[in-house]
Amino acid sequence: MNTSTALAAPSPYWQSPDGRITVYHSRWEDVHAAGLLPVREVALVHADPPYGIDVATDRSKSKGGKKFPKIVGDNAPFDPSGLLALGRPSVLWGANNYAARLPDSYAWFVWDKLGTMEPFDGSDAEMAWTNLGASVRLFRHMWRGVARGSELSTVGMHPTQKPVALSSWIFTRAKLKPGDLVFVPYLGSGPDLPAAVAMGLRVIACDVERWCCDTAIGRLGAITPEKAAEPVGPLFGGAARV
Ligand SMILES: C[S@@+](CC[C@H](N)C(=O)[O-])C[C@H]1O[C@@H](n2cnc3c(N)ncnc32)[C@H](O)[C@@H]1O
């Protein structure tokens, strides 16, 4: 698995043939600073940042799991001020971990992972802060290790992998229309990408980890020129493809 390769100055790492999806292997802050994010066009910032909780990433003892590298930035409290400064409609996951650094909002999203009584060391639900307004809204979708309501073929793509169905639900709640631009600053394994393609959305996405970019791109059945040039090794770090 590729980890922590040197980061170049931001330039697209991959773009879909129709130009709708652009992935940067870069810090999102650097992409923004380079003027590559058309902020006023962004219809939604959909962020799943490092929560600052130093989450365990060795999943090799669980069924279908593997040992992942630590999540970049997860060893320090998350500061949402850079994302808030964009001033766009936003959904920020893990916000219960940094709520004190967010404005008040009566509208949060809660994802109930539909836990049962069996022991499970992950959380029963995840929470997202949003400035989209309305009320607290609940999404129910089973996601407990290999007990999943969807995507049995994508187990083990990322230590904090979220379902594509969750992205689809968020995009629908945000009332996005075909052609709207979604900014995904923390791409990870990229569940936003298949959801966006299905809805005809445009995406600008960033991740500092090349293996994450490759995994996310691979979910669309694509491959980067860099990967294609590699003579040996499993594609996309051995991640499953949908
Ligand atoms: C919580 S994970 C996202 C997981 C994703 N939701 C999924 O379903 O796979 C956060 C991701 O942000 C990336 N990251 C951390 N700091 C970053 C930054 N400043 N800019 C871009 N990506 C960053 C990490 O490499 C990690 O993959």
The ligand as an ORCA input file, in Angstrom:
! r2SCAN-3c Opt
* xyz 0 1
  C     -11.930     10.647      7.857
  S     -11.033     10.331      6.413
  C     -12.264     10.358      5.136
  C     -12.875      8.996      4.943
  C     -13.925      8.962      3.836
  N     -15.148      9.602      4.263
  C     -14.233      7.551      3.383
  O     -15.425      7.162      3.407
  O     -13.306      6.823      3.010
  C     -10.158     11.822      6.170
  C      -9.243     11.832      4.964
  O      -8.688     13.144      4.845
  C      -7.353     13.066      4.377
  N      -6.721     14.350      4.778
  C      -6.238     14.711      5.985
  N      -5.853     16.003      5.979
  C      -6.118     16.473      4.727
  C      -5.990     17.765      4.109
  N      -5.490     18.824      4.780
  N      -6.377     17.893      2.811
  C      -6.855     16.826      2.121
  N      -6.995     15.589      2.664
  C      -6.655     15.423      3.952
  C      -6.810     11.804      4.995
  O      -5.772     11.249      4.219
  C      -8.072     10.898      5.039
  O      -8.105     10.011      3.935
*
